[in-house]
Amino acid sequence: MFKCWKLTLVVSENVSPLVSDFLLGFDTVGVARDTAEDDKSKEVISAYFPVDTDLEPVVEGLRNYTGFLRDTLSGVYVGSIGVEQIDSSSWEVWKQQLKTVRAGSRIVIVPPWEEYIPRGDDIVIEINPSMAFGTGHHETTRLCIQAIEDIARDRGIKRMLDVGCGSGVLAISAVKLGAKEAFGLDPDFVAVCEAIKNARRNLVQDKIRFFCGYIESVRGKFDLVVANIYAEVIILIRHELRARLMEGGKAIVSGIPYPRREEVVEGLKKAGFVLDRELQEGEWMAFVFGVDKVN
């Protein structure tokens, strides 16, 4: 029976992806995000570390980082940091919480330790949930996959760009649905490494390239651009998103809580986007945009 450290922290959902990515920069075994039971606007982040890890610099760095987020962003809640030592039985409980997820009408996301027998035209994607995001357990991942499925069915996909690729599941889904090639980028080096591993795990590494960086470094145009990040960044990079679209292309944006719907939609319309449709699961939104003409 092995032991490991479990670090927990409750934060507001608008900064949960940022805090999770920050923790993934350490020597973590895995990071999980769950909606807080007593407040749906907050998320519980659980990070697991080998038992021989010196957690002092992790905790100190986390306090400094969350303090920075509180000082620079509005509406940020950060709870106290909890640390406990757990054994393998607790680790197995965490694993059991991450089960097979039907993310769309065809895409089914399966963790490595579960077996799944495909039904009909199911497409099975195996994702190692050491990443905090992109396992299909978050509403925004499912919304994006549903939109990708619809576009693949209605018009097909040639070149796809995944901005903020995380685990790589969206790019992998696009290729599995027929995209000729896909590119994913993320500023988090750890995320990119995991995405590369997941592409190999699903035998699509020849059609996908993952890079560490930002959208400004991307050259060329795509008929599908997906950004499952958060509202502030989507608004900030809206002109870059538009510039990467081929004429007649589509953009899927998600990671947007319902109260920010108008802000995001109006912001993208000002950049030349035309809203095609919107999807919602719970309080989370995804939007499919087109453009009249891409310069």
N, C-alpha and C positions, 0 to 999 in steps of 0.2 A: 504494500500500500504506500503510494507516494503522497507527499504533502506539498502544498503550495500556498502562496499568499494570495488573498483576495482583497482588493482595494475597491471600495464602493463610494460613489458620490452622486448626489441628486442635483441636477442642473435643469434650467429651463430648456425646452426643446429647441429653441432657436440657436443654442450654442452646443447642443449635444454632439453633432457631428464633428465640430472643431475639437472638443475635449477628447472625444474618442480617438480622433486622428493623432492628437498630441500624445496620448498614452501608447498608441501603437509605435511611436518612435522609440520606446524603450524595449527592453528584452522581455516582452510580454508573451505569455502562452496563448492568450486570447482576450478579446474585449467584446462584451455584450451590452446592448442597449434595450431597455424595457420601459414602457410607459408606467409612470408611477401610479399605484392603485388609488391613492387618495387625491390626485390632482393630474388630470390628463394633459395639462400644459407643461408638465415636468417629466423628465426621464431619469431612470436609475442606470448609471453606468457602472458595470462591474468589470474590473481588469484583473487578470490572473498572472502571477509571476512565479518562477521557480523559487523553491524555499530558500536557496542560498543567495537570493537577490538582496542587495542593500537598498532598502526602500526609502532611506532618508533623502537622497537626491531626487527620487521620483516624487515624493510628497512635497518637497520644497519647490521643485519645478512646477508641479501642478498648482500649488497655491499661488505662485507668481503668475502663472499663465491665466488662471481663472480670475485673479485680481485685475489683470490687464483687460480681460474681456468685460468685466464689470465696469471698468473705467471708460472704455471706448465704445461700448454698445449699449443701447437702451433696453430696458426690460429684461435684464439678465439676473437670474436667480442662481446662486451657488450655495449648496448646503455644506455641512461639515464632512470631512474625509474620514471614512472608516476603514480600518485594516484588521484583518483576522487571518489566522492560519487554518486552512481546511485540509482534509484528506481526500483521497481519491473518490470516496463515496459522494462527497459534495460535488466534485468535478463531474462525476457521472450524472448527477442531477442536472447540472448545467447543460451537459450534452443532450440529455433527454428533452430539454426545453426547445432545442433546435431540431425540429423534425422536418420531414419532407413537406414542401409547400407547393401547392399549385398556384403559380404566379400569374398565369394567363389561361387561355382556353387550350393551349398546347404545351406551353413551357412548364415543366415541373422541376423544381430545384431540390436536390437531394444532398444531404451531408454524407461524407465518406463512410460513416459507420452504419448507415441505414440502407436497406435493400428496398427497391421499388420495381414493380413489374409494370411496364408501360401499357396503357390502354389506348386502343385506336391509333390516332396519329400523334400521341404524346411525344414531346421532345424532352428528354431527360438531360439535365445539366447538373454535374456534380461540383459543388462549391465547398471548399474548406472554410468553415465559419470562424477562422482565427481573425477574420476581418470584422469590424463592428458594423459594416454597412454592406449591403449587396448580397444578403443571404436569402432574400425574398420574404423575410419576416417583417419588413417595414412596408407600410402602405405605398410609399412613393416608388419603391422598386417595382412593386406589382403594377402600379399605374403605368409606369414607363414600358414595362414588358407588354402590357395589354395594347398600348398604343403602337409599339413596334410590330406586334403581331398583325394589327389591322393594316398598317402601311405595307408590310410584306405581302399580305394577302391581296390588297387592292391594287398595288402598283409595283411591287417589288422594290428591292434595295440594291444599289450598286456599290456606293462608297459611303461608309458610315463613320461618323466621328463621335466619340463618347468623351465629353468634357467632365472631368472629375470622376474617373472610371472606377475608383474604389476596387472592389473585388474583380472587376472586369465582366460581371455577369451580363450587363446590357450589350456589350460588344459581342460576347460569346453568343447571346441569344440571337442577335441580328444575323450572325454568320450561320448559325444553325437553322435560321428561317430563310436562308438563301442569299444573304448579302455576299457579293463577290469579294469584298475586303473591308476591314474595319480598322480604325485607329483609336486608341484610347490614351488619354493623358491625365496625369494627376500630379499635383505638387508634392505629394507624399511618396518618398522613395519606397517605403515599406509597402504601401498599397500597390505600387507598380510591380514590385517583386511578386506579391501574392497574385496579381492579375496574370502575370506571365505563367506562374505555376498552374493557375486554374485553366488557362488556355491549353497548356500541354495536357492537363488532366482530361480535358474534353476533346483532345485531338484536333484542335482548330488553330494551332500555333502557326501554321503556314499562311493563314488568311488574316491574322491579327498582328498588329504591332502596337506595343505599349511604350509610352515615353514618360519620363519625369519632367514636368514643366507646365507652362501655362498656354492658353489658347493663342496668345500673341505670337508664339513661336511656330504655329502650325501654318504650313504652306499648302496651297491647293484648295479645291472646292469639293463639296460633298452633297449628295442628294438627300442625306439624312444626318442631322446634327442633334444629339441628345445631351442635355445638361440636367442631371439630377443632383442639384447642389442645394443652395438656399437662396431665398429671395434677394438679399442684398447683392450677392455676386451675380445673379442672373441679370439684374438691372444694370449693374456696373459693366458687364461684358456684352450687353445686348448688341452693340454695333459690331463687335468682333464675331458674334454668332451669325449675324446677318451676312457679314462679308465672307463667311466660309460656306454659304449655301449656294449651290448651283441654281440657275433659273428654274423655277418650278419645284424646287426642293422643299423639304419639310423640316421643321424644328420641333422637338419635344422638350419641354422644360417642366421640371417638377421639383419637389422639395419645398413646396409653397403651402403654408397653412392658409385656411380659408380667409381669415381676416385680411390677408395681404393680396387677395385676388385682384382687386381693382388696381392697386399700385403696380403689380407686375404686368397685367394685361395692358394698361395704358402706357406703361414705360416701353413695352415692346412694340406697341402700335406706333409710337413716336419714332421708333427706329426703322419703320417700314414693314413691320410684320402685320399679317392679317390673320386673325383668330379663326381657325377652322373648327375646332371642337375642344371641349373640356371634359375631364374625367375627375371624379371625386370618390374617395373612400374615407369615410369618417370625416375628419377635419382637414384632410390633406388633398391638394389639388395637383393635377397635371394638365398641361395645355399643349395642343398641337397647333402650330402656326405655319402658314405659308407666306410667301412674299410675291408681290407683283413682278418685281424685277430686281435682280441682284447685280450691283455694280461691280 
